[in-house]
Amino acid sequence: MPVSKKAPAPRVLWKGAISFGLVHIPVALYSATVDHGIDFDWLDKRTMDPVGYKRINKKTGREIAREQIVKGIEYESGEYVVLSDKEIAAAYPKTTQTIEIESFVPANGIPFVYLERPYYVAPINRGAKVYALLRETLQRSGRVGVARVVIQTKQHLAALVPVGPGLVLNLLRWGADIRPWTDLPLPSEDAKKAGLRPRELEMAKELVEDMSAEWDPEEFRDEFKDEILRLVEKKVKAGQTETVTQPEPEEGEQAEGRGAKVIDLTELLKRSLRKGGGARSRSEDAEEEEEEQEEEPRPRRPAAKKPKTGKTAARSTGGTTRSRAPARHRRAA
C-alpha cells in the first residue's frame, strides 16, 4: 500500500572532498530530500498493460530507432546546429572529486531564488575532526562557503551551509538563469510612491506579528497527496483494484564510485594558515615534528584503484602533497 511505503535508507551518491586552501576533508553526499509526490502510471484501458514513452517523429508520427537520433541546437528560427556525441562529450567539464570552496559569504547573503537542490554532506575516512572544525567555524562566523562541484558530468555552483549537526551542500542556480525584475510590473520600492499610508503599514506589521511562529515543517501537509492516498485506500478496501504485469526491466550499467585521495588534513590546515607568512626555521619544523610524533600515528593511505575505463579513468596526482588545484579527470559517482 502506498500509505505504508517507507522511504529507502539514504545511499551515497558521490564521494570526494571539501577543499579550501590546502585543506581537503573527505566527505560523501547523500540526498537530503524524498519525493512523496503522486506518480500516476499510464495504463492501456483495454488490457491494463503499462504504457511507456516512444521516440516519435513529430512530422510523420512514426517511431524511429535510437541510432537515427542526433542532437541539435536551434540558433535561430528553423535553423539548427547538429552536434555529435563526441563533440558534446568534449565540452563536458573535467570531472573532479572535490567541492572546491572559492569564497565565504554571509549566511543571509544568498537570496532564496538561487537555491535549487540540497544534499547532506557527511565525513568519511579520517575526516570527522576537520569536518567538525569547518562546521563550527561557519556557524560561529555566520558564513557559508560558495563552491564549485561536478556531479556526474555537470558542473554546479553550490553553497556549503552549516545546519544543526552537519553540513548541507545546496546546489545554486547560475546568475544567468535568474530572470531580472525589470520586465515585471512591480510597485515602487518607495512606500509613499507605492501609495502606502503609515497606518496601513502599522496594521500590517501587527498582523504579521500576531501570525508569527517558529518554523515547523510538520504543520504543513500536501493535501492533494493525502486525499489521493485516502481514495486509493478506500478503493483497495472495496476490492476495486486491477492487476498490472510489468515488463522485465533492462539491466543498466551502474557507475562505480571512486574515492578521492586525501592526505593528512591537520597538516594541510597548518600550511594554509602559514601560507604567505614566510619561511620557517628548521628548529620550528623539528619541534612541530616531535609534537606530531606523540599523536596517534596515521594509517598509510590506500593505493589508488586501477581505473576500469580509459577516457573516464581516474588519474593519480602522485606525491605526498596536494596543490590548491584539484586532481582532474576523476569520474563522479
C-alpha positions as CSV (number, residue, x, y, z in Angstrom):
1,M,0.0,0.0,0.0
2,P,1.3,3.5,-0.8
3,V,0.3,4.8,2.6
4,S,2.7,2.4,4.5
5,K,5.5,2.6,2.0
6,K,8.7,3.8,3.6
7,A,11.5,5.8,2.1
8,P,14.6,3.7,1.4
9,A,17.7,4.2,3.5
10,P,19.9,7.0,2.2
11,R,22.7,5.8,-0.1
12,V,26.0,7.5,-1.0
13,L,25.6,9.5,-4.3
14,W,29.1,10.9,-4.6
15,K,32.4,10.6,-2.7
16,G,35.2,13.2,-2.7
17,A,36.5,16.0,-0.5
18,I,35.7,19.5,0.5
19,S,38.6,21.8,-0.4
20,F,39.6,25.2,0.8
21,G,43.2,26.5,0.8
22,L,45.3,23.3,1.1
23,V,42.7,21.5,3.2
24,H,40.8,18.5,1.9
25,I,38.0,17.0,4.0
26,P,36.9,13.6,2.8
27,V,33.1,13.5,2.5
28,A,30.2,11.7,0.9
29,L,27.0,13.2,-0.5
30,Y,23.5,11.9,0.4
31,S,20.2,13.1,-1.0
32,A,18.5,15.4,1.5
33,T,15.0,15.0,0.1
34,V,12.5,12.3,-0.5
35,D,9.9,12.6,-3.3
36,H,6.5,11.9,-1.8
37,G,4.6,13.2,-4.8
38,I,1.9,11.1,-6.5
39,D,3.2,9.2,-9.5
40,F,0.4,8.3,-12.0
41,D,1.4,5.5,-14.3
42,W,0.0,5.2,-17.8
43,L,-2.1,2.1,-18.4
44,D,-3.8,0.7,-21.5
45,K,-7.5,0.9,-20.7
46,R,-8.3,-2.2,-22.7
47,T,-5.7,-4.6,-21.3
48,M,-4.3,-2.8,-18.2
49,D,-0.8,-3.1,-19.7
50,P,1.7,-0.3,-18.8
51,V,2.2,2.4,-21.4
52,G,5.6,3.9,-21.9
53,Y,7.2,6.7,-24.0
54,K,8.3,6.2,-27.6
55,R,10.6,8.1,-29.9
56,I,8.1,9.6,-32.4
57,N,8.9,11.7,-35.4
58,K,6.7,14.7,-34.8
59,K,6.2,15.2,-38.6
60,T,5.5,11.6,-39.7
61,G,4.1,10.3,-36.5
62,R,6.3,7.2,-36.9
63,E,8.6,5.7,-34.3
64,I,12.3,5.9,-35.1
65,A,15.3,3.9,-34.0
66,R,17.7,5.3,-31.3
67,E,20.6,5.3,-33.7
68,Q,18.8,7.6,-36.1
69,I,18.5,10.4,-33.5
70,V,21.1,13.2,-33.4
71,K,21.2,16.3,-31.1
72,G,20.8,19.8,-32.4
73,I,20.6,23.3,-31.0
74,E,18.3,25.9,-32.7
75,Y,20.3,29.1,-33.1
76,E,17.6,30.9,-35.0
77,S,14.0,30.1,-36.1
78,G,14.1,26.8,-38.0
79,E,17.9,26.7,-38.2
80,Y,19.8,24.1,-36.2
81,V,23.4,23.2,-35.5
82,V,23.9,19.4,-35.1
83,L,26.5,18.2,-32.6
84,S,27.9,14.7,-32.4
85,D,28.1,12.7,-29.2
86,K,31.9,13.1,-29.3
87,E,31.7,16.9,-29.6
88,I,29.2,17.1,-26.7
89,A,31.4,14.8,-24.5
90,A,34.4,17.0,-25.2
91,A,32.5,20.0,-23.9
92,Y,31.7,18.4,-20.5
93,P,33.6,19.9,-17.5
94,K,36.6,17.8,-16.4
95,T,35.3,15.7,-13.5
96,T,36.8,16.0,-10.1
97,Q,36.0,14.6,-6.7
98,T,36.3,18.0,-5.0
99,I,33.8,20.5,-3.6
100,E,36.2,23.5,-4.2
101,I,35.3,26.4,-2.0
102,E,36.1,29.7,-3.7
103,S,34.9,32.2,-1.1
104,F,33.0,32.5,2.2
105,V,30.0,34.9,2.2
106,P,27.4,36.0,4.8
107,A,24.9,33.3,5.5
108,N,22.0,35.6,4.6
109,G,23.8,36.9,1.5
110,I,22.3,34.4,-1.0
111,P,18.7,35.1,-2.0
112,F,16.3,32.1,-1.8
113,V,15.7,32.3,-5.5
114,Y,19.2,30.9,-6.1
115,L,18.6,27.7,-4.0
116,E,17.9,24.7,-6.1
117,R,18.6,21.3,-4.5
118,P,20.1,20.2,-1.2
119,Y,22.4,17.3,-0.4
120,Y,23.6,16.2,3.0
121,V,27.4,16.1,3.4
122,A,28.9,13.6,5.9
123,P,32.6,12.9,6.6
124,I,34.3,9.6,5.6
125,N,37.6,8.0,6.4
126,R,39.5,10.2,8.9
127,G,37.8,13.5,8.0
128,A,35.5,13.8,11.1
129,K,37.6,16.2,13.1
130,V,38.3,18.7,10.3
131,Y,34.7,18.4,9.1
132,A,33.6,19.4,12.7
133,L,36.1,22.3,12.6
134,L,34.7,23.6,9.3
135,R,31.1,23.3,10.6
136,E,31.8,25.1,13.8
137,T,33.8,27.8,12.0
138,L,31.0,28.5,9.6
139,Q,28.4,28.6,12.4
140,R,30.4,31.0,14.6
141,S,31.3,33.3,11.7
142,G,27.8,33.4,10.3
143,R,29.2,32.5,6.8
144,V,28.7,29.8,4.1
145,G,31.1,28.5,1.6
146,V,30.5,29.2,-2.1
147,A,31.9,26.3,-4.1
148,R,32.0,24.6,-7.5
149,V,31.4,20.9,-7.8
150,V,31.0,18.4,-10.7
151,I,28.3,15.8,-10.1
152,Q,28.3,13.1,-12.8
153,T,29.2,15.3,-15.9
154,K,27.5,18.6,-14.9
155,Q,29.3,21.5,-13.1
156,H,27.3,23.2,-10.4
157,L,27.6,26.3,-8.3
158,A,26.8,25.4,-4.6
159,A,26.6,26.8,-1.1
160,L,28.1,24.7,1.8
161,V,25.8,25.6,4.7
162,P,26.1,24.5,8.4
163,V,22.7,23.1,9.6
164,G,22.4,21.6,13.0
165,P,24.9,18.7,13.4
166,G,26.0,18.7,9.8
167,L,26.8,20.5,6.5
168,V,24.4,20.8,3.6
169,L,25.6,21.3,0.1
170,N,22.8,23.3,-1.6
171,L,23.2,23.5,-5.4
172,L,22.6,27.0,-6.7
173,R,21.2,28.3,-9.9
174,W,23.7,30.3,-12.0
175,G,23.2,34.0,-12.1
176,A,22.4,33.9,-15.8
177,D,19.5,31.6,-15.1
178,I,17.7,34.1,-12.8
179,R,15.4,36.5,-14.6
180,P,15.7,40.2,-13.7
181,W,12.9,42.2,-12.0
182,T,13.0,44.8,-14.8
183,D,10.3,43.2,-17.0
184,L,7.7,42.8,-14.2
185,P,5.0,45.4,-13.4
186,L,6.1,45.9,-9.8
187,P,5.2,48.8,-7.5
188,S,7.8,51.3,-6.4
189,E,10.2,50.3,-3.6
190,D,9.4,53.7,-2.1
191,A,6.4,53.1,0.3
192,K,5.0,56.6,-0.3
193,K,5.3,56.3,-4.1
194,A,3.6,52.9,-3.9
195,G,0.6,54.6,-2.2
196,L,1.1,53.1,1.3
197,R,-0.1,55.0,4.4
198,P,1.7,54.8,7.8
199,R,-1.5,53.4,9.4
200,E,-1.7,50.6,6.8
201,L,1.9,49.7,7.4
202,E,1.4,49.6,11.2
203,M,-1.7,47.4,10.9
204,A,0.1,45.0,8.5
205,K,3.0,44.8,10.9
206,E,0.7,43.9,13.8
207,L,-1.0,41.2,11.7
208,V,2.4,39.7,10.8
209,E,3.5,39.7,14.5
210,D,0.2,38.1,15.5
211,M,0.6,35.3,13.0
212,S,4.3,34.7,13.7
213,A,5.5,31.3,14.8
214,E,8.6,29.1,14.8
215,W,9.1,27.1,11.6
216,D,7.7,23.6,12.0
217,P,7.5,21.6,8.7
218,E,5.3,19.0,10.4
219,E,2.5,21.5,10.5
220,F,2.2,21.6,6.7
221,R,0.9,18.7,4.6
222,D,0.4,18.0,0.9
223,E,-3.4,17.9,1.0
224,F,-3.7,16.7,-2.6
225,K,-1.4,13.7,-2.0
226,D,-3.2,12.9,1.3
227,E,-6.6,13.0,-0.4
228,I,-5.4,10.7,-3.3
229,L,-4.0,8.2,-0.8
230,R,-7.2,8.1,1.1
231,L,-9.1,7.5,-2.1
232,V,-6.6,4.7,-3.0
233,E,-7.0,3.1,0.4
234,K,-10.8,3.3,0.1
235,K,-10.8,1.5,-3.3
236,V,-8.4,-1.2,-2.1
237,K,-10.7,-2.0,0.8
238,A,-13.6,-2.2,-1.6
239,G,-11.7,-4.6,-3.9
240,Q,-11.6,-2.1,-6.8
241,T,-8.1,-2.9,-8.0
242,E,-6.5,-4.0,-11.3
243,T,-3.6,-6.4,-11.9
244,V,-0.8,-5.0,-14.0
245,T,2.1,-7.1,-15.1
246,Q,5.2,-5.0,-15.5
247,P,7.7,-6.0,-18.3
248,E,11.2,-7.2,-17.2
249,P,13.4,-4.2,-16.6
250,E,16.5,-3.8,-18.7
251,E,19.8,-4.2,-16.9
252,G,21.6,-0.9,-16.7
253,E,25.2,-0.2,-16.0
254,Q,25.9,1.3,-12.7
255,A,28.6,3.9,-12.3
256,E,31.3,2.7,-9.9
257,G,32.2,5.4,-7.4
258,R,35.8,6.2,-6.8
259,G,37.0,7.9,-3.6
260,A,39.4,10.9,-3.6
261,K,43.0,10.6,-2.3
262,V,43.3,12.5,1.0
263,I,46.5,13.3,2.9
264,D,46.9,14.5,6.4
265,L,44.3,17.2,6.9
266,T,45.6,18.8,10.0
267,E,49.0,19.4,8.4
268,L,47.3,20.9,5.3
269,L,45.3,23.2,7.6
270,K,48.5,24.4,9.2
271,R,50.1,25.0,5.8
272,S,47.1,27.0,4.7
273,L,47.3,29.2,7.9
274,R,51.0,29.7,7.3
275,K,50.6,30.5,3.6
276,G,52.2,33.8,2.8
277,G,53.8,34.0,6.3
278,G,57.4,33.5,5.2
279,A,59.8,30.6,5.7
280,R,60.1,28.8,8.9
281,S,63.3,27.8,10.7
282,R,64.4,24.2,10.8
283,S,64.1,24.2,14.6
284,E,60.5,25.2,14.4
285,D,59.8,22.4,11.9
286,A,61.7,19.8,14.1
287,E,59.8,20.9,17.2
288,E,56.5,20.5,15.4
289,E,57.5,17.1,14.0
290,E,58.2,15.9,17.6
291,E,54.8,17.1,18.7
292,E,53.1,15.2,15.8
293,Q,55.0,12.0,16.6
294,E,53.4,12.0,20.0
295,E,50.0,12.0,18.5
296,E,48.2,8.9,17.2
297,P,50.1,7.6,14.1
298,R,48.3,8.0,10.8
299,P,47.5,4.9,8.8
300,R,49.1,4.5,5.4
301,R,47.0,5.9,2.5
302,P,45.5,3.1,0.4
303,A,46.8,2.9,-3.2
304,A,44.6,4.3,-5.9
305,K,42.4,1.7,-7.6
306,K,43.3,0.9,-11.2
307,P,40.7,2.6,-13.4
308,K,38.4,0.3,-15.4
309,T,37.8,2.6,-18.4
310,G,40.2,4.6,-20.4
311,K,38.8,8.0,-21.1
312,T,37.0,8.4,-17.8
313,A,39.6,6.7,-15.7
314,A,40.8,8.5,-12.5
315,R,44.3,9.8,-12.7
316,S,46.6,9.8,-9.7
317,T,48.2,13.0,-8.7
318,G,51.2,11.3,-7.2
319,G,53.5,12.6,-4.4
320,T,52.6,13.3,-0.8
321,T,51.3,16.9,-1.1
322,R,48.5,18.5,-2.9
323,S,48.4,21.9,-4.6
324,R,45.3,24.2,-4.5
325,A,44.2,22.9,-7.9
326,P,42.1,19.7,-7.5
327,A,43.1,16.5,-9.3
328,R,41.5,16.3,-12.7
329,H,39.7,13.6,-14.7
330,R,38.2,11.8,-11.8
331,R,34.8,10.4,-12.6
332,A,32.0,11.4,-10.2
333,A,29.9,8.7,-8.6
